[in-house]
Amino acid sequence: KVMSKFLKLDNEVFNIFWPDLSKLFIKVIKTQASGRDSLELLHTKISNKLLDVWVYRGEDGVYNDDGVIEAAFCTSITEYPGKRSLFWGYMSADNNTMNNWKESLWTTLRNYGNQNQCDCIEYFSNRTGWTRVLEENDDVENIEPIGTVFEIKL
């Protein structure tokens, strides 16, 4: 079993890492937010404890040999009328190093979801490559696409 190499940052210290985290998260916001999000809004959500931040800790700690955070994401728990869900989003990485942390990501999400009595993990991305990544997961039979977001420009 793979150990989690992702560390959930305490809300009190996330600002120490924010200059480096913002470099990762701005990439996601630029490519996926479609005008619905901003770096400032994300910072506010984290500061107000609406989202938790997770960072990958490699062999040398949070920063890799190049002095950057290799990967980070956010989570929150959402109570719906019929289920409790672990939202996972803002997934970003410094380079194409997913093979370093992919298995640890799934372990982290499953463990955290189970610890918090969540029924599912939900993730939205307009990047279709995540379909392939999710299907590589050993729980492929439990992955169900539940919809598509359509936008009609006026």
C-alpha positions in Angstrom: 0.0 0.0 0.0 1.3 3.4 -0.9 1.8 5.9 1.9 0.5 9.4 1.5 3.1 11.9 0.6 0.7 14.8 0.7 0.6 17.1 3.7 -2.5 19.1 4.6 -1.3 22.6 5.5 -2.6 24.2 8.7 -4.6 27.2 7.9 -2.3 29.3 10.1 0.8 28.5 8.0 -0.5 28.4 4.4 0.4 32.0 3.8 4.0 31.2 4.3 3.7 28.9 1.2 1.2 31.1 -0.7 3.8 32.8 -3.0 4.8 29.4 -4.3 1.4 27.9 -4.2 -0.1 30.8 -6.1 2.3 30.0 -9.0 0.7 26.5 -9.2 -2.9 27.5 -8.7 -2.8 30.4 -11.2 -2.1 27.8 -13.9 -5.3 25.9 -13.1 -7.3 29.1 -12.8 -6.1 30.4 -16.1 -6.9 27.2 -17.9 -10.1 26.0 -16.2 -11.8 28.8 -14.3 -13.5 30.3 -17.4 -14.0 33.6 -15.6 -15.6 31.9 -12.6 -12.6 32.1 -10.2 -9.5 34.1 -9.5 -6.3 33.7 -7.4 -7.6 36.3 -5.0 -10.9 34.4 -4.5 -9.0 31.2 -4.0 -6.9 32.8 -1.3 -10.0 34.1 0.4 -11.6 30.7 0.3 -8.5 29.1 1.9 -8.1 32.0 4.5 -11.7 31.6 5.5 -11.3 27.8 5.9 -13.7 27.0 3.0 -10.9 25.0 1.4 -7.9 23.0 2.7 -4.6 23.0 0.9 -2.5 19.9 0.4 1.1 19.9 -0.8 3.3 17.1 -2.1 6.3 16.4 0.2 9.1 14.7 -1.7 12.3 13.2 -0.3 13.6 16.6 0.7 10.4 18.1 2.1 7.8 20.4 0.5 10.2 22.0 -1.9 12.0 19.8 -4.5 15.6 20.2 -5.7 14.6 23.1 -7.9 13.2 25.0 -4.9 9.6 24.6 -6.0 6.5 22.9 -4.7 6.0 19.9 -7.0 2.2 19.5 -6.7 -0.7 20.9 -4.7 -4.5 20.7 -4.6 -7.4 21.8 -2.4 -10.3 19.9 -0.8 -13.5 20.6 1.1 -16.3 18.5 2.5 -19.7 19.2 1.1 -22.9 18.0 2.7 -25.6 17.3 0.2 -29.1 16.1 1.1 -28.3 12.5 0.1 -24.5 12.2 0.6 -21.4 13.6 2.0 -18.7 14.4 -0.6 -15.0 15.2 -0.6 -14.5 17.9 -3.2 -11.1 17.8 -4.8 -9.9 20.6 -7.0 -7.3 23.1 -8.1 -5.0 20.2 -8.8 -1.7 21.6 -10.2 1.9 20.5 -10.5 5.1 22.2 -11.4 6.1 19.9 -14.3 4.9 16.7 -15.8 5.9 14.7 -12.6 2.6 13.0 -12.0 4.2 9.6 -11.8 6.0 10.7 -8.7 2.9 11.5 -6.8 -0.1 9.9 -8.5 -0.5 6.9 -6.3 0.0 9.0 -3.2 -2.7 11.4 -4.4 -5.3 8.6 -4.6 -4.2 7.2 -1.2 -4.5 10.7 0.4 -8.0 11.4 -1.1 -9.4 8.0 -0.2 -8.0 8.1 3.4 -9.2 11.6 4.0 -12.6 10.9 2.5 -13.0 7.8 4.6 -11.8 9.5 7.8 -14.5 12.2 7.2 -17.2 9.6 6.5 -17.5 10.8 2.9 -19.5 8.8 0.4 -17.6 10.0 -2.7 -14.9 12.2 -4.1 -16.0 14.8 -6.6 -13.7 16.4 -9.1 -14.4 18.8 -12.0 -11.9 19.5 -14.8 -12.3 20.6 -18.3 -9.1 18.8 -19.1 -10.2 15.5 -20.7 -6.8 13.9 -20.0 -8.0 13.4 -16.4 -10.4 10.7 -17.7 -7.4 8.6 -18.6 -5.6 9.3 -15.3 -8.7 8.4 -13.3 -9.2 5.2 -15.3 -5.7 4.1 -14.3 -6.9 4.2 -10.7 -7.5 0.8 -9.2 -11.1 1.7 -8.4 -12.0 2.2 -12.1 -15.4 0.6 -11.6 -16.3 3.2 -9.0 -15.6 6.2 -11.3 -18.8 7.6 -12.8 -18.9 10.8 -14.9 -22.1 12.5 -13.8 -22.4 15.4 -16.2 -21.0 18.1 -18.3 -21.0 21.8 -17.8 -22.2 23.7 -20.9 -21.7 27.3 -21.4 -23.5 29.3 -24.1 -21.8 32.6 -24.7 -24.1 35.6 -25.3 
